[in-house]
Every structure is written in C-alpha cells, then in structure tokens.
Amino acid sequence: MKKRGFTLIATVFIVVAVTLFAVTITTLVSSGSHISVKNYESLNAFYIANAGFQYYLRQLKVDDDWSSPPAQATGQFSDGVFSIATTGESANFITVTVTAYYTVEGTTYQRMLQANIVKSGGWSFEDEYVMYWGGGGIGGGGDATQIDNNVTITGDLFADNDIDVGSNVTINGDTQSTGDVSGDTGGVSGTIETHVPTPETAPFIDTTYYDDQLAIAATYPSGNQSWNGNRTLSGLYYVNGDAAFGNNANISITGSATIVATGTFVVNNNVVIGDNFSVIADGLITIDNNVIIGKNNIWYSSTGFDVGNNAEAGDEISAGEGTSFITSGDIDIGNNIDFNGLLFCEGTLILGNNTDFDGNIIAGFVDSIGENSDINLSPELVDQTLIPGLESGSGTAEATDIETWDEIY
C-alpha cells in the first residue's frame, strides 16, 4: 500500500511538472513569437525611414546650395509613410531627420533616423561663384579687397585675401575668405567663412591656342592696321603690329570675324562693334569711352585690358551669348560699365563705380569694387567649355558625405 501510494504521488507530481513545463514552453513560444512579430514590423519601419533618407540624399547630391535645400517631403514606401525635416542648413552642411510610420493590424510602429551631411571635394565655379579670386595658381595673396559703399552682389564669393566691406553693401550669397572679412557685414545674407582652404586647382587659362595664333601673325609683314568709318569684317585678320578701330567707327560682322595682332589693340571713342567678333592681342587692349560691344565676343590679351567709361558689352543677350575678356595680366574697368559675360584675369581686377555686371568673374586678385555697383551671378550667359584654353580646374570630385548617423528611435 505504501509503495502504491508513493507511486501515485510521484505520478501526479510528474504530470503536474510536465504540464507546467508545457504551459511555460507554450507561453515562451507565444511571447517570443509576439516579440519576433514586433521586431519584424519595427524593422519594416526602419526600412521605410532609410528609404526616405536615401530619397532625400539623392536630391541633395544634385543641389548646389543647401542653405536653400530641396523641399522637405512626405512620401510613401511599401505600406508605410515617411516624413523629412532639415535643420542647420548652410551651403555645404545640413542635418536631415527622417521619421517613418508603419501600421499593421491597428498597431503603428515608428522609427526615426538623423544624419549630418557635408558636401566636400570638387566644385562647380560657374554655377556657384559670381566672383572667385586668388588661389590654385592664379594669383591671390594681395592686400585686402575693398568693396565700396552701396554695392549689391548676388552669388557666392571666394577671396584668397582679406575683404573690407563698405557701408550698405548687400551680398546675397556666402562669403568665403582665406583671410578676414571686416566692415559693414550686416547685409551678407549667407554665411561668412574665414580662413578657409582653396580648391586644389582653380580655373586657369592655357594660352597655347592664343600663342599659336600670335606666332602666325608674327610671320606676316610688319605694320599697323586700323579700321575707320562703317566697316564690315568677316573671317580672320593677322596684323604683325598694332591694330585699332578709329573714333566713331561702326564695325559690322558677317558670320564671324577675328583680329590677331602682335601688338596692342585700341578701340577708340564711340565705336560700335557687332556680334560674333574675337580679338587676340599680345599687347594691351584699350577700350575708350562710350564703346558698345556686341554679343558672343571673345577678347584675349597677353598683357591686359584698360577699359574707359560708359562702355557696354553683350547687352540684352540670351544664354550662351555673353562676351568674354580673358588675360594673363590685369583688367582695369572704368565707371558706368554694363558688362554681360565673363571676366578672367590672372592678375589684378579693378571694377569702377556703377559697374553693372552679370555673369562670372575669375581673377588673381580683386583690388576694389566701386560704389553703387551691381554684380550678379548668371552662369548661363557664357558656355565656358567653348572658350579656347579655359580650364575649369581639377579639384577632387565633389562628394556628399554622411558625417554622423544616428537612430533616434
């Protein structure tokens, strides 16, 4: 009897233990399954957040200036939605936060990602900088650039020297300098960055094409040549000496025309020059007062440019029709100038009072920008790839890098 009783108790105990073990296992399996489902659905929310992040990153890669970034968006991916928000926006830095929501069987799962993104490496001069001077082998390191009173500049600036800003100056863009920026900077709407590095290689001019043309001109008989009155030019003219347009000359162009002079080239007062005209001069190009230059002109001087007052170049033009002045020397621009296109000099640039400029400016050093001038970024006015010898620079390829990345929730 005692053995049978003990056996019965042991049997009951085993049955209860097995039952409890089965219940525990079932509970654990059920709980684990529930946790696995939650983790799976939460992971789906993470994938949706990441999809939103990748979507916005692609937009940032083709945006030149993140101080005005692509529109913050709400989108759908798979069966969920994501929303994008940005903070800390500047030209080359931005913080992006993406929140994703994924709802299944009445339960909403949320994940949030945040990343600091920085733009580094290469750059596109013509689309970003209305004025860029110094650095990369084209000069720089001069005294402070003086931006005189009541100047308005639209576009970014880069200077390889100090900048002194006058009164009532408005700069609608970022101002970057390897030195200091001082003066009345209250009108700078973008960021002011000082002591910044320069790109590896700034735009520069390869003079091989122009040197070859001048070498051909040097084989012609020596002598000066001038064009006066109403004249029509077409084709190529080589002058082994000085060339000039006389006072009040009206120069029409049929097709296109180019003058190559081994000496100076002088445009006297009150001259009107047509479209599609080019000049290559080894000496100084002098443009006197009240001169009108047409569209789609390319002028090159080995020595430099001296421009008088009340001149006009490339007025009322469309994309690709701007006029370009290019030199390894200096450019000195007088007062009341209306210029549309490209100014490139490896030496010193001076802009006089009341300069109205649209396009791009590249210089070794900008000495001063005169009072009441209006400088505007208009990269579409000149196709710089069509200008002989103008190289865009060879800095590292532009990269959009994720500096930090965090999962907030």
Phi, psi and chi 1 to 4 in degrees:
 res  aa     phi    psi   chi1   chi2   chi3   chi4
   1 MET       -  -45.7  -71.5  -69.4  -66.1      -
   2 LYS   -61.3  -40.9  -71.8 -178.6  179.9 -178.3
   3 LYS   -65.0  -42.3  -72.7 -177.2  179.2 -179.1
   4 ARG   -65.2  -37.5  -77.0 -163.9  -61.4 -119.2
   5 GLY   -65.6  -42.8      -      -      -      -
   6 PHE   -63.9  -41.9  176.8   78.1      -      -
   7 THR   -62.5  -39.7  -59.1      -      -      -
   8 LEU   -64.1  -44.7  179.4   60.9      -      -
   9 ILE   -63.0  -43.3  -67.4  171.7      -      -
  10 ALA   -62.8  -38.5      -      -      -      -
  11 THR   -65.5  -45.4  -59.4      -      -      -
  12 VAL   -60.6  -43.8  170.4      -      -      -
  13 PHE   -60.1  -43.5  176.1   78.2      -      -
  14 ILE   -64.3  -43.7  -68.6  172.0      -      -
  15 VAL   -60.8  -45.5  169.9      -      -      -
  16 VAL   -62.9  -43.2  170.7      -      -      -
  17 ALA   -63.1  -45.5      -      -      -      -
  18 VAL   -62.6  -40.7  170.0      -      -      -
  19 THR   -62.3  -46.5  -59.2      -      -      -
  20 LEU   -61.7  -40.0  -71.2  174.4      -      -
  21 PHE   -64.3  -42.1  178.0   75.6      -      -
  22 ALA   -63.9  -42.7      -      -      -      -
  23 VAL   -63.0  -42.5  170.0      -      -      -
  24 THR   -62.3  -46.5  -60.2      -      -      -
  25 ILE   -61.0  -43.4  -67.7  -61.8      -      -
  26 THR   -61.3  -43.8  -58.6      -      -      -
  27 THR   -63.0  -44.9  -58.4      -      -      -
  28 LEU   -63.3  -43.3  -70.9  173.4      -      -
  29 VAL   -61.6  -44.2  169.9      -      -      -
  30 SER   -63.8  -45.3  176.7      -      -      -
  31 SER   -64.0  -43.9  176.4      -      -      -
  32 GLY   -62.5  -39.0      -      -      -      -
  33 SER   -63.4  -41.2  177.2      -      -      -
  34 HIS   -65.1  -42.3 -179.8   67.5      -      -
  35 ILE   -64.5  -40.4  -68.3  172.1      -      -
  36 SER   -62.7  -41.0  -64.6      -      -      -
  37 VAL   -62.9  -45.0  169.2      -      -      -
  38 LYS   -61.9  -43.0  -71.7 -174.6   64.1  177.1
  39 ASN   -64.1  -38.9  -72.5  -20.3      -      -
  40 TYR   -64.1  -46.9  174.6   77.0      -      -
  41 GLU   -67.8  -37.1  -53.7  -60.4    1.7      -
  42 SER   -65.4  -36.0 -178.9      -      -      -
  43 LEU   -65.4  -35.0 -172.1   59.8      -      -
  44 ASN   -61.1  -41.5  -78.7  -24.3      -      -
  45 ALA   -62.3  -38.8      -      -      -      -
  46 PHE   -62.0  -44.3  172.9   84.1      -      -
  47 TYR   -61.1  -37.7  -69.8  145.9      -      -
  48 ILE   -67.1  -41.9  -66.4  166.6      -      -
  49 ALA   -61.9  -42.4      -      -      -      -
  50 ASN   -66.0  -36.2 -170.5   56.8      -      -
  51 ALA   -62.9  -41.5      -      -      -      -
  52 GLY   -63.6  -39.3      -      -      -      -
  53 PHE   -64.2  -45.4  176.4   73.1      -      -
  54 GLN   -64.5  -36.2  -64.7  -61.8  -32.9      -
  55 TYR   -60.1  -45.6  159.7   79.4      -      -
  56 TYR   -75.6  -33.0 -162.1   69.6      -      -
  57 LEU   -61.6  -38.3 -175.6   61.7      -      -
  58 ARG   -62.3  -37.4  -74.4 -165.3  -61.0  -87.5
  59 GLN   -69.2  -38.1  -64.2 -172.1   63.8      -
  60 LEU   -64.0  -34.0  -70.4  175.2      -      -
  61 LYS   -65.4  -23.8  -73.5 -178.2  176.7  179.8
  62 VAL  -107.2   11.2  -63.7      -      -      -
  63 ASP  -101.8  126.9 -168.5  -68.4      -      -
  64 ASP   -76.6  -29.3  -66.8  -33.8      -      -
  65 ASP  -139.3  110.7 -173.6   -9.4      -      -
  66 TRP   -82.0   -1.8  -65.5  -13.7      -      -
  67 SER   -66.7  -22.5   58.1      -      -      -
  68 SER  -124.9   78.5  -61.2      -      -      -
  69 PRO   -74.8  171.1   29.9  -35.2      -      -
  70 PRO   -55.7  152.7  -23.6   33.1      -      -
  71 ALA   -57.5  135.5      -      -      -      -
  72 GLN   -67.7  136.0  -58.3  173.2   20.3      -
  73 ALA  -127.2  160.0      -      -      -      -
  74 THR  -120.8  129.2  -61.3      -      -      -
  75 GLY  -138.7  175.8      -      -      -      -
  76 GLN  -122.4  137.8 -175.0  168.3   -1.9      -
  77 PHE  -141.1  129.4 -178.8   79.8      -      -
  78 SER    55.8 -127.0 -173.9      -      -      -
  79 ASP  -103.6   15.6  -66.1  -34.1      -      -
  80 GLY  -122.9 -179.8      -      -      -      -
  81 VAL  -130.2  155.9  -64.5      -      -      -
  82 PHE  -134.1  152.1   59.5   80.3      -      -
  83 SER  -127.3  145.3   62.6      -      -      -
  84 ILE  -119.5  134.0  -61.7  169.6      -      -
  85 ALA  -132.5  148.7      -      -      -      -
  86 THR  -127.5  149.9   63.5      -      -      -
  87 THR  -142.8  167.1   54.5      -      -      -
  88 GLY    62.7   31.4      -      -      -      -
  89 GLU   -67.3  130.6  -58.9   90.8  -14.6      -
  90 SER  -145.1  180.0   67.8      -      -      -
  91 ALA   -56.4  -38.8      -      -      -      -
  92 ASN  -127.4   16.3  -61.0  -51.4      -      -
  93 PHE  -147.5  143.7  178.9   87.5      -      -
  94 ILE  -160.4  147.7 -166.7  169.2      -      -
  95 THR  -107.3  126.7  -61.9      -      -      -
  96 VAL  -115.8  128.9  177.4      -      -      -
  97 THR  -119.8  126.1  -57.0      -      -      -
  98 VAL  -119.4  126.2 -177.6      -      -      -
  99 THR  -114.2  130.4  -54.4      -      -      -
 100 ALA  -118.2  145.2      -      -      -      -
 101 TYR  -128.8  131.9  -56.6   93.3      -      -
 102 TYR  -134.8  117.8  178.3   67.1      -      -
 103 THR  -111.4  129.4  -58.4      -      -      -
 104 VAL  -143.9  129.7   58.5      -      -      -
 105 GLU    49.8   44.1  -64.5 -177.9   -4.5      -
 106 GLY    82.4   -4.6      -      -      -      -
 107 THR  -108.0  130.9  -59.3      -      -      -
 108 THR  -104.8  127.3  -61.5      -      -      -
 109 TYR  -106.4  137.2  -58.6   88.7      -      -
 110 GLN  -127.2  136.0  177.8 -178.5  -23.8      -
 111 ARG  -135.5  145.0  -61.4  -68.3  -77.5  -91.2
 112 MET  -132.4  129.0 -177.6 -178.2  -65.1      -
 113 LEU  -117.7  145.3  -53.2  178.6      -      -
 114 GLN  -138.7  137.2 -173.4  175.9   85.4      -
 115 ALA  -142.0  141.8      -      -      -      -
 116 ASN   -94.9  126.2  -65.7  -32.3      -      -
 117 ILE  -120.8  135.2  -54.9  171.7      -      -
 118 VAL  -128.1  142.3   62.2      -      -      -
 119 LYS   -98.4  128.8 -173.8 -172.9  -59.0 -179.1
 120 SER  -140.2  173.2   61.7      -      -      -
 121 GLY    84.6 -133.6      -      -      -      -
 122 GLY   -66.1  179.8      -      -      -      -
 123 TRP  -156.5  161.1   52.8  -65.7      -      -
 124 SER  -115.9  101.2  173.0      -      -      -
 125 PHE   -56.2  -54.6  167.9   81.8      -      -
 126 GLU   -64.1  -26.4   63.6  -87.4   15.6      -
 127 ASP   -89.8  -13.1  -67.3  -29.9      -      -
 128 GLU  -115.2  -46.0 -177.9  173.7   -5.2      -
 129 TYR  -102.7  121.7  -66.5   98.9      -      -
 130 VAL   -76.3  -31.0   62.9      -      -      -
 131 MET  -138.8  131.5  -58.9 -175.6   72.1      -
 132 TYR  -140.6  121.0 -179.9   99.5      -      -
 133 TRP  -138.1  138.5   62.6   89.2      -      -
 134 GLY    83.2  164.7      -      -      -      -
 135 GLY    87.3  154.9      -      -      -      -
 136 GLY    64.9   24.5      -      -      -      -
 137 GLY    90.4    4.8      -      -      -      -
 138 ILE  -108.0   20.4   62.3  167.0      -      -
 139 GLY   118.7 -145.7      -      -      -      -
 140 GLY    94.2  178.4      -      -      -      -
 141 GLY    79.4   11.5      -      -      -      -
 142 GLY   -78.9 -171.9      -      -      -      -
 143 ASP   -67.4  179.8  -64.5  -28.9      -      -
 144 ALA   -64.0  140.6      -      -      -      -
 145 THR   -78.1  131.8  -64.2      -      -      -
 146 GLN  -100.7  115.4  178.3   63.5   49.2      -
 147 ILE   -97.7  109.4  -58.1  178.1      -      -
 148 ASP   -73.6  179.6  -72.1  -23.0      -      -
 149 ASN   -65.4  148.4  -58.6  -27.9      -      -
 150 ASN    62.3   30.8  -53.7  -49.9      -      -
 151 VAL   -90.8  139.6  169.6      -      -      -
 152 THR  -118.3  126.7  -61.4      -      -      -
 153 ILE  -126.4  127.2  -60.3  173.1      -      -
 154 THR  -116.4  113.2  -59.3      -      -      -
 155 GLY   129.7  168.3      -      -      -      -
 156 ASP   -80.2  152.3  -66.5  -14.0      -      -
 157 LEU  -119.2  144.8  -55.2 -178.8      -      -
 158 PHE  -132.8  130.7  176.3   87.4      -      -
 159 ALA  -132.1  132.7      -      -      -      -
 160 ASP   -92.9   46.2 -169.7   17.9      -      -
 161 ASN  -173.0  179.6   53.8  -95.4      -      -
 162 ASP   -71.2  155.6  -62.8  -20.6      -      -
 163 ILE  -126.1  130.9  -58.3  175.7      -      -
 164 ASP  -111.7  114.1 -172.6    3.4      -      -
 165 VAL   -96.4  126.2 -179.0      -      -      -
 166 GLY   -78.7 -171.8      -      -      -      -
 167 SER   -76.4  144.7  -59.5      -      -      -
 168 ASN    58.9   34.3  -56.5  -47.4      -      -
 169 VAL   -88.2  133.9  170.0      -      -      -
 170 THR  -115.0  124.7  -59.9      -      -      -
 171 ILE  -122.8  107.8  -58.9  178.3      -      -
 172 ASN   -91.0   72.6  -61.3  -51.2      -      -
 173 GLY   168.2 -177.7      -      -      -      -
 174 ASP   -85.7  147.6  -64.9  -27.0      -      -
 175 THR  -119.3  118.1  -59.3      -      -      -
 176 GLN  -118.6  138.6  -59.9  173.0  -49.6      -
 177 SER  -145.6  142.0  170.5      -      -      -
 178 THR   -76.2  -12.1   60.1      -      -      -
 179 GLY  -113.1 -135.0      -      -      -      -
 180 ASP  -109.4  155.3  -63.8  -43.7      -      -
 181 VAL  -120.6  118.9  178.1      -      -      -
 182 SER  -131.8  172.7   59.7      -      -      -
 183 GLY   100.9 -154.0      -      -      -      -
 184 ASP   -83.8   86.7 -176.2    4.8      -      -
 185 THR   -96.3   10.6   59.4      -      -      -
 186 GLY   -65.4  -19.6      -      -      -      -
 187 GLY   -92.9    9.5      -      -      -      -
 188 VAL   -85.8  111.0 -179.9      -      -      -
 189 SER   -80.3  -25.1   62.8      -      -      -
 190 GLY   -92.2 -162.6      -      -      -      -
 191 THR   -85.3  153.0   60.3      -      -      -
 192 ILE  -112.3  116.7  -62.5  176.8      -      -
 193 GLU  -117.6  123.5  -60.2  177.9   70.3      -
 194 THR  -111.9  157.5   58.6      -      -      -
 195 HIS    55.8   44.0  -55.7  -75.9      -      -
 196 VAL   -94.5  155.4  -60.8      -      -      -
 197 PRO   -77.3  161.9   28.1  -35.0      -      -
 198 THR   -95.9  157.9   61.5      -      -      -
 199 PRO   -60.3  161.2  -22.7   32.9      -      -
 200 GLU   -58.1  -47.0  -70.0 -175.9   15.0      -
 201 THR  -140.4  118.4  -55.8      -      -      -
 202 ALA   -78.2  167.5      -      -      -      -
 203 PRO   -55.1  144.0  -26.4   36.1      -      -
 204 PHE  -148.5  167.6   63.9   95.3      -      -
 205 ILE  -110.7  127.3 -172.0   72.0      -      -
 206 ASP   -93.6  113.5  178.6   -6.0      -      -
 207 THR   -86.8    8.5   64.4      -      -      -
 208 THR   -55.1  -47.6  -58.9      -      -      -
 209 TYR   -59.7  -46.5  165.0   77.1      -      -
 210 TYR   -68.3  -41.1  -53.7  101.6      -      -
 211 ASP   -61.3  -39.1  -66.0  -20.3      -      -
 212 ASP   -64.9  -41.3  -71.5  -13.8      -      -
 213 GLN   -64.5  -41.6  -70.5  -63.4  -52.4      -
 214 LEU   -66.1  -34.9  -69.1  168.3      -      -
 215 ALA   -64.5  -37.0      -      -      -      -
 216 ILE   -65.8  -44.8  -66.0  172.4      -      -
 217 ALA   -59.9  -33.7      -      -      -      -
 218 ALA   -68.3  -14.2      -      -      -      -
 219 THR   -85.1   -9.8   65.2      -      -      -
 220 TYR   -82.3  160.2  -79.9   65.9      -      -
 221 PRO   -58.7  141.1  -24.4   34.3      -      -
 222 SER   -65.9  144.6  -62.8      -      -      -
 223 GLY   157.9  148.9      -      -      -      -
 224 ASN   -89.7  159.4  -57.5  -31.9      -      -
 225 GLN  -145.6  140.7 -174.6  169.3   -9.8      -
 226 SER  -134.4  155.6   64.0      -      -      -
 227 TRP  -122.4  127.4  -69.9  -97.4      -      -
 228 ASN  -129.0  160.3  -58.4  -73.5      -      -
 229 GLY    68.2 -150.0      -      -      -      -
 230 ASN   -89.1  114.4  -64.8  -36.1      -      -
 231 ARG  -131.5  147.5  -61.0  -66.6  -60.3  -89.4
 232 THR  -116.9  126.5  -62.1      -      -      -
 233 LEU  -114.6  147.6  -57.9 -178.3      -      -
 234 SER  -157.1  137.0  179.5      -      -      -
 235 GLY    89.3 -154.1      -      -      -      -
 236 LEU  -114.4  131.9 -169.3   56.7      -      -
 237 TYR  -123.4  122.8  -59.4   80.9      -      -
 238 TYR  -104.9  130.3  -71.7  106.0      -      -
 239 VAL  -127.7  116.5  179.2      -      -      -
 240 ASN   -90.4   70.2 -170.8    6.9      -      -
 241 GLY   163.7 -152.8      -      -      -      -
 242 ASP   -89.6  149.0  -61.4  -27.9      -      -
 243 ALA  -127.3  153.2      -      -      -      -
 244 ALA  -156.7  152.0      -      -      -      -
 245 PHE  -106.3  125.9  -69.4  155.5      -      -
 246 GLY   -72.9  169.3      -      -      -      -
 247 ASN   -54.4  136.5  -70.6  -40.7      -      -
 248 ASN    65.5   15.0  -53.9  -55.5      -      -
 249 ALA   -68.1  146.2      -      -      -      -
 250 ASN  -120.7  105.6 -168.9  -25.6      -      -
 251 ILE  -102.7  109.7  -51.2  -61.6      -      -
 252 SER   -95.3  151.0  -60.5      -      -      -
 253 ILE  -120.5  128.4  -52.3  -61.3      -      -
 254 THR  -103.0  119.1  -62.0      -      -      -
 255 GLY    70.5 -104.1      -      -      -      -
 256 SER  -146.0  159.2   62.6      -      -      -
 257 ALA  -145.8  147.5      -      -      -      -
 258 THR  -137.9  133.5  -59.5      -      -      -
 259 ILE  -111.6  126.4  -66.9  176.4      -      -
 260 VAL  -114.3  119.1 -178.1      -      -      -
 261 ALA  -126.9  132.1      -      -      -      -
 262 THR   -76.7  -13.2   60.8      -      -      -
 263 GLY  -108.4 -140.5      -      -      -      -
 264 THR   -87.0  165.5   63.4      -      -      -
 265 PHE  -132.4  122.6 -175.5   82.0      -      -
 266 VAL  -119.3  128.6  176.2      -      -      -
 267 VAL  -108.1  110.4 -179.4      -      -      -
 268 ASN   -77.2 -176.7  -74.2  -76.8      -      -
 269 ASN   -63.9  145.3  -63.2  -41.2      -      -
 270 ASN    63.2   31.3  -51.8  -50.6      -      -
 271 VAL   -90.0  141.8  171.1      -      -      -
 272 VAL  -117.3  127.3  177.1      -      -      -
 273 ILE  -121.5  136.0  -57.0  170.5      -      -
 274 GLY   -78.3 -168.2      -      -      -      -
 275 ASP   -84.9  162.7  -56.3  -26.0      -      -
 276 ASN    59.6   47.6  -55.3  -52.2      -      -
 277 PHE  -121.5  140.5  175.7   65.2      -      -
 278 SER  -130.1  150.5  -63.2      -      -      -
 279 VAL  -130.6  136.4  176.1      -      -      -
 280 ILE  -128.1  115.2  -60.3  173.6      -      -
 281 ALA  -130.5  139.0      -      -      -      -
 282 ASP   -79.6  -30.5 -162.2   28.6      -      -
 283 GLY   -93.4 -170.1      -      -      -      -
 284 LEU   -67.0  136.5 -177.8   69.4      -      -
 285 ILE   -96.4  120.0  -67.0  178.9      -      -
 286 THR  -112.2  127.0  -59.2      -      -      -
 287 ILE  -118.8  114.3  -60.4  171.9      -      -
 288 ASP   -79.1 -159.8  -74.6  -18.9      -      -
 289 ASN   -82.0  151.0  -57.7  -42.0      -      -
 290 ASN    59.8   39.8  -53.6  -51.6      -      -
 291 VAL   -98.1  139.3  170.2      -      -      -
 292 ILE  -117.3  122.7  -62.8  175.8      -      -
 293 ILE  -113.8  134.1  -61.5  172.5      -      -
 294 GLY   -74.5 -168.2      -      -      -      -
 295 LYS   -90.3  163.5   59.8 -170.2  178.7 -177.4
 296 ASN    55.9   46.2 -161.6   27.3      -      -
 297 ASN  -104.8  143.7  -83.3 -134.9      -      -
 298 ILE  -127.4  116.7  -61.4  176.0      -      -
 299 TRP  -117.3  130.6  -64.9   40.9      -      -
 300 TYR  -128.8  137.7  169.5   83.7      -      -
 301 SER  -135.3  135.8  168.0      -      -      -
 302 SER   -71.3  -21.4  -57.7      -      -      -
 303 THR  -103.8  -46.0  -55.6      -      -      -
 304 GLY   151.3 -178.5      -      -      -      -
 305 PHE  -125.4  141.1  -72.5   78.6      -      -
 306 ASP  -128.5  108.4 -172.2   -0.3      -      -
 307 VAL  -109.5  129.6 -178.1      -      -      -
 308 GLY   -78.5 -151.0      -      -      -      -
 309 ASN  -100.3  156.4  -59.5  -40.4      -      -
 310 ASN    59.6   36.0  -52.6  -52.6      -      -
 311 ALA   -95.0  159.0      -      -      -      -
 312 GLU  -139.9  135.2  176.3 -175.8  -59.7      -
 313 ALA  -138.5  125.5      -      -      -      -
 314 GLY    64.9   48.8      -      -      -      -
 315 ASP   -81.1  147.6 -169.3   29.8      -      -
 316 GLU    51.7   62.0  -63.2 -177.3    0.6      -
 317 ILE  -115.5  164.0   60.6  175.6      -      -
 318 SER  -105.9 -179.7  -59.1      -      -      -
 319 ALA   -56.5  134.9      -      -      -      -
 320 GLY    81.8    3.5      -      -      -      -
 321 GLU  -107.9    9.9  -64.6  179.6  -18.9      -
 322 GLY   -69.9  162.9      -      -      -      -
 323 THR  -100.4  144.7  -74.9      -      -      -
 324 SER  -123.4  130.9  -59.2      -      -      -
 325 PHE  -108.9  124.4  -75.3   -0.1      -      -
 326 ILE  -132.1  132.5  -57.7  167.5      -      -
 327 THR  -156.2  151.5 -179.9      -      -      -
 328 SER   -82.5   -9.2  -58.2      -      -      -
 329 GLY  -103.3 -137.6      -      -      -      -
 330 ASP  -105.7  159.6  -56.5  -29.0      -      -
 331 ILE  -127.7  123.5  -63.0  179.9      -      -
 332 ASP  -117.4  109.7 -170.8  -14.6      -      -
 333 ILE  -100.5  130.0  -58.8  -73.5      -      -
 334 GLY   -77.7 -159.2      -      -      -      -
 335 ASN   -91.6  153.5  -59.5  -39.4      -      -
 336 ASN    60.7   50.0  -52.6  -49.9      -      -
 337 ILE  -103.1  133.8  -57.4  -61.3      -      -
 338 ASP  -114.5  108.1 -174.9   -3.3      -      -
 339 PHE  -128.9  134.4 -165.9  100.9      -      -
 340 ASN  -129.4  110.4  -62.2  -83.7      -      -
 341 GLY   150.9 -126.2      -      -      -      -
 342 LEU  -131.0  131.5  170.6   68.1      -      -
 343 LEU  -113.5  121.2  -67.2  175.7      -      -
 344 PHE  -130.8  120.5  179.4   98.5      -      -
 345 CYS  -143.6  136.7   69.4      -      -      -
 346 GLU   -82.9  -10.0  -66.6 -175.3  -14.6      -
 347 GLY   -97.8 -134.9      -      -      -      -
 348 THR  -102.7  136.9  -62.8      -      -      -
 349 LEU  -111.5  133.0  172.2   68.5      -      -
 350 ILE  -122.9  126.1  -61.7  174.7      -      -
 351 LEU  -108.9  124.4  -63.0  177.4      -      -
 352 GLY   -76.4 -176.2      -      -      -      -
 353 ASN   -67.0  148.4  -62.2  -28.2      -      -
 354 ASN    61.1   34.1  -54.6  -55.2      -      -
 355 THR   -74.9  125.9  -63.1      -      -      -
 356 ASP  -111.5  103.1 -172.9   -4.7      -      -
 357 PHE  -123.4  135.9  177.8   88.1      -      -
 358 ASP  -130.0  128.5  -68.9  -87.1      -      -
 359 GLY   141.1 -135.6      -      -      -      -
 360 ASN  -132.0  146.1  -65.3  110.8      -      -
 361 ILE  -126.3  126.6  -66.7  173.3      -      -
 362 ILE  -125.0  129.4  -49.7  171.8      -      -
 363 ALA  -147.4  158.7      -      -      -      -
 364 GLY   -70.9  -40.0      -      -      -      -
 365 PHE  -155.9  134.0  170.7   62.4      -      -
 366 VAL  -101.2  114.2  174.0      -      -      -
 367 ASP   -73.3  -47.7  178.9   83.4      -      -
 368 SER  -161.0  153.9   58.7      -      -      -
 369 ILE  -120.7  116.1  -57.6  171.9      -      -
 370 GLY   -67.5  164.7      -      -      -      -
 371 GLU   -59.8  148.1  -67.7 -175.2  -13.1      -
 372 ASN    61.6   24.1  -53.5  -53.2      -      -
 373 SER   -84.6  153.7  -67.0      -      -      -
 374 ASP  -129.6  109.7 -169.4    2.5      -      -
 375 ILE  -115.0  123.0  -45.2  -65.5      -      -
 376 ASN  -129.0  137.2  -63.4  -74.5      -      -
 377 LEU   -73.4  120.1  174.7   64.7      -      -
 378 SER  -143.2   74.6  -63.0      -      -      -
 379 PRO   -64.8  -21.1   25.3  -34.8      -      -
 380 GLU   -73.4  -12.6   73.6  -77.4   -3.0      -
 381 LEU   -71.0  -26.9  -63.5 -176.1      -      -
 382 VAL  -131.9  128.1  172.1      -      -      -
 383 ASP   -85.1   97.6 -175.1  -10.8      -      -
 384 GLN   -67.0  -18.7  -63.3 -175.8   19.7      -
 385 THR   -70.2  -16.0   63.4      -      -      -
 386 LEU   -93.8   -3.7  -60.4  179.6      -      -
 387 ILE   -86.9  119.8  -62.8  176.9      -      -
 388 PRO   -56.9  128.8  -24.1   34.5      -      -
 389 GLY    83.4   -8.5      -      -      -      -
 390 LEU   -82.0  113.1 -175.9   60.7      -      -
 391 GLU  -102.1  137.4  -56.9  -68.5  -21.1      -
 392 SER   -81.8   -5.2   61.3      -      -      -
 393 GLY   100.8  163.2      -      -      -      -
 394 SER  -135.7   45.0   58.4      -      -      -
 395 GLY   -67.4  172.4      -      -      -      -
 396 THR   -63.8  153.8   56.1      -      -      -
 397 ALA   -61.6  142.3      -      -      -      -
 398 GLU   -65.0  137.6 -175.2  173.1   88.1      -
 399 ALA  -131.4  143.3      -      -      -      -
 400 THR  -107.8  108.5  -59.6      -      -      -
 401 ASP  -108.9  141.1  -60.4  -41.9      -      -
 402 ILE   -87.3  107.0  -58.3  172.6      -      -
 403 GLU   -75.3  -47.9 -168.6  173.9   62.9      -
 404 THR  -137.3  152.2   61.6      -      -      -
 405 TRP  -143.3  128.2 -175.4   93.6      -      -
 406 ASP  -137.5  146.4  -66.3  -60.3      -      -
 407 GLU   -98.5  110.2 -176.4 -179.1    7.8      -
 408 ILE   -77.9  -37.7  -61.8  175.5      -      -
 409 TYR  -149.7      -  178.3   79.7      -      -
